[in-house]
Amino acid sequence: MRRFTILFVILCAPVVQYATAADSLPQVQFNYKDWEIACDNTRTCRAAGYQTEDVVPNASVLLTRQAGPNQPVIAELQLAQTEDDSATPAALQMSIGKRALGTIKMDRENRLGKLSPDQTTALLNALPNNEPIAWSAGKVRWGISKMGANAVLLKMDEFQGRLGTPAALIRKGNQPETSVLPALPRPIVISPHIKPGLPAPKLATAQTRSLLAELRKSIKEGECDGLTPESGEAPALALEALSDKAMLVSTECWRGAYNTGNGYWVTNRSAPFAPRFITADADQHEDGVLSSFQKGRGIGDCIGSETWTWDGRTFIHTSATTTGMCRQFAAGGAWDFPTLVTEVRRTP
């Protein structure tokens, strides 16, 4: 399956995605109706709700909660991008039903505002019931849909081990807060810069044929169609020096309507090449960092990105994130929803 197809499924369909062997730390991504959630490998969770599609003006709420006992929920409000963003109010009046809950100061440049702890508590209490949640300025009123909120917040409680505790968002109980799962540290990746001045890899025709044969054996069927093009011609292979003994080999693996994916391998600089397949979804390499930037759809209102970082031996998967649902909310997406985070420490 192509990367752009996978990304579209993640952003635009009700799918749960748990960690695989490649990323063995806990993580989850799930969306249902007008709500979505992403929890990363530190067990931090971010959930967002939107207005129902095609309803304007549109707003979105982001709920962020770190793992561990006694952690608060941080709530932020974002107004959808418009042709005239200068019209973003300096402050909004929040209400739930007929109750006024004070104002929210807005960052007009970014269309963002942060709810107070009391406003956040009121919001969380209102999500499971029928009272409308709204923010207004003059005669203009913004709201969010509640459809899907219960399922998403239940997923947050489950992932963080809060089910049955007093601080659970949906399924509260009397289990002690000490039963809540602890936060996990970010994995640390030590990454050396690629040594400058390394001689460029050069292979004779026979060596290139041998390398290509080894590359094809290193992947599963369908992982990189570019290695066996329908034209029958040999694919173009790009070679970059990583060290005196290792090189980075790449070629285009797939191409879609608005995304492409290159395959990358770490190999020996001479036969036997012993290729180690990294990914077929990156689109560039710079100083030991492979990166992928993929649109969920052509208009660019939802994006996915990943990185793989050189550790002196191979490339480690060091980040994975999306910007949320494809909802025409803002150019480049509404929020940042990481599922994989690490701390990369560059060394000379």
N, C-alpha and C positions, 0 to 999 in steps of 0.2 A: 504493500500500500504506500502511495506517495505521501511525502511529508505534508503537502498542502491539503490533502484529503484528511489526514489525521488531525491537523490543526482545525479544520472546519468542523469536524465532528466534536472536538473538545469544546469549541467556543459556541456552537450553535445547536447542540443536541443534548438531551438528558443522559449523559454518560458519566459513570464513575470510573476513575482511573487511579489504581493503586500502584505502588512502587513495583518495579520489576527487578530481576537479578542485576541489571546494569546500574540501577540506583536503589540499593537495598535498604535505604533509610525510609522511615514512614513518610508518606505524602498522599494527598488525595485531591482530586479535582472533580467537581460535581455541579451540575446545574439542573434546575427544574422550574419550568414556567418562567416567571420573571425574576428569579433569584439564582445566585450561583455562589460557590465557595471554592477556595483553594487553600490547602494547608501544606506548609513546606516541611522539610526534614528536621527543622528545629521544633516542630509541632505548633508553630504560630499559624493561626487561621485568619483568613480574610473572607468575609461574606458581603455580597452586595445585592441590593434590590433596585429595580428600575421601574419606571412607569410602564404600563402596558404599551406594546408597540403601537405606533401611529397616533398616540395621544400626545398632544403638545399643550403647554410647554413641558418638557421632560426634565426629570431630576433623578438622581441616584444617591443612595446611601451606602457607605462602606462601613462595615463593622469589623474591627480588628481586635483580636484577643491573643495574647501570648499564652504559652502553656504554663502549667503549674498552679498550685493552690492560690486562691485569693487574688487572681488577676482580673482587672476590670476590663470592660468592653469599651473601646474607643470608637466613637461614631463621628463620621464626617459626611457632609452633604456637598454634592457637586451639581451644578446646573448644566444642562446640555449646552453645547456650543451653538451659537446662532450667528447669523450674518453680521449682527451688530453687537459684539461682546461688550462694547462700552456701556451697553444698557444694563449690565448686571448691577442689581441693587447693592448699596453699601451694607444693608442689613435686611434680614427677613424676619417676619413674625412667625413663630412656630405655634401650631395648634393641633390638638387631638380631639376630634369631635367638636364640642363647643368650648373646650378648655383652652385658654391662652397659656402658652408655656414660655413666654419671653422671646427675646430676639436672638438671632445668630448673626454675628459680624462676618461679612463676606470678604474674601480676598478677590477683588474685582478682576484682577488680571487673570487669575486661574479659575475663577468661578467656584471657589471652595470656601466652606465654612465648617467650623468644628462645634459639635454639640457639647453642652455642659454635661457634667455627670447626671444632674437631675433630668435634663432633657433626654439623655441617653436611656435612663431607667424608664422614663415614661414611654419612649419609643419601643423599647423591648417588651414592655407590658402590653402595649397596644397591638403589636404584630399578630398575636394569636386570635384577636377578636375583630369585630366588624367596625370599630370606630375609624373614621378616615384620618389619615395623617397628612398634614399639609404645611406648607410654608408660603407666605404671601408677602407681597409688597404692593400697596395700593390695590388695584383691581386685579392684578395678576396673581395667579395661584399655582403652585407646583405641588405635585403629590407623588407618591410611589405606590406601586401595586403590592398587595400582600400575598398574591398567588405564588406559592412555592416557598414562602418564608419558613413555614414550620418544618418542611422537609430539610431545608438547607441548615437551619439552626440546630435541628436534631443531629444532623451529620457533624456539625461542629462539636457539640457536646460529646458525641460518641467518639470522635477522633481524639479529643483531648482527655477522655476518661472522666467526664463530668456527669454522666447520666446518673440520676439518683442522688445527686448532691444538692445542697441548698442553692449553689451558684449556677446550676444548670439553667439554660435558657428556655428549654421546653419541658423536659421531663425531670422535675425537681423531686428531691427526696431527702432523707435524713442521713445518708452516708457522709462520713466526715470528709472535709476538704483534703485531708492527708491522703485520701485514696486517688486524688487527681494525678494524672501522669505528669512527670516533671518535664521541663524544657530540656531539649538536647542541644549541645554546642554545635556551632557550625564546623564542619570538617575543614581542616587546614591543608591547603595544597601549596607546597613549596615549588616555585616555578623559576628556573633560570632563564635569563634572556638568551636568545639564540646568538651564539658567538659570531661577531661580525668578521667578514673576510674569509669565511670558509669557502673552499673551492666548490664551484657549482658541479653537481653530479652530471656525468656524461656517460651514456651507455651506447655501445655498438648495437647495430641492428639485431644481431642474434641475442644479445643480452636483453634488449627490450622485449623481444618475443618471449624469452624465458620469464621475465618479470610479469608480463601480461598473463601468462599461463598460471603463475602462482597467485596473482590477484584474483583471477576467476575462481580458483579453488578455495580462496579464503572467505567467500561470502555464500549466502544461501540464494537459491533461485529467486529472482525478482528484486533483490536488494539493490542492484545497480545495473539497470538495463543498458546503460551507456558502455559497459565493458563488452557487450555483444550487440553492436548496432545492427539494425535491419539491413543497412547498406552492404554489410559484409566487410567494410573497410576497418582497419585497425583503429581503435580510439586514440585520440591524442592524450598523452600522459605528460603532466607537468611534474618536474622534479625539483625539490628544494632541499638544501643541506640543513640538517638539524644538528649534526655533530660530525666529528671525523669519521664515524662509523655508521651513522644513521641518516636517513633522508625521509622526506615527506613526499608521497606520491599522490597525485589527485587527478581526477577526470570528472566530467559531467556525467551524473547518473540518471537524472530525470529532468524534465522541463514541463511546466504546466502553463496555464493561461497567464499567470502573473507571479509565479514563483519558479525557482530552479533549485536543484540540490546537487552538490558535488560530493563525490566519494573521496575519502582521505584514508591513507594507510601509512603507518610507520614501517619502514623496511630497512634492511641492511643495504649498504651502498654497492655491494657486489653479491653475486650469487654464492650460495643460496640466499634469496632475498627475505624469506621468512616474514611475509607481510602480516601486520596486525591491523585489522580493520577497525576504524574509529567510528565513522558515521557516513551516511549517504545524504545528509540533510544540511550540511554547512554550505556557505557560499563564499567565504573568504578566509585567508590566513594572514595574520600579521604578528610577527615577533612572538611566536609560540602560543598564539590564541586563535583557535578556529571559532568562527561565529556563524550563526544562522539567523536570518531575519525573514520571516514569512508572513504574508498577509493572509488573514482568514477569508477575505474576499476582495475583489478588485478595488472597491472604493476606499479601502484602507482604514475602516473604522474598527478593526480588531487585528491585533498583531501578536505573533508568537516569536520568541527569540531564545537562543541557547548559546552556550559557549563550552568549549573543551580546551583545556590548558595543558601545555607541555610541562612535565615534571622531570625531564631529563631522561626518561625512558619511554614514556608513551603520553598520550593525551587523556586527561581526566575530565569527565563531565563535571563542569563547575557551576553551571547555572541553567535554569529553565524557567520561563515565565510567559504569561500571556497578559493581554490588556483587558480581558473580559469579553462579554458577549458582543456579537455583531449586531449592535442596536442603533447605528447611525448617531451615536451619542456625541462623539467628538472625533476629530481627525486623529488617528493613531490610537484610539480607544479611550476608555474612561479611567481605568484603574490599573495598578500593577498587581498581578496575582502570581507570585513565584511559587513553584513547587520544589525547586532545588536551589539552595543557597550554600555557598562555601566562603571561606576566607582565603584568598589567593595572596601569597607573599612572594613577591618577585625578588630574586637574588641576582647578583652580577653574573 
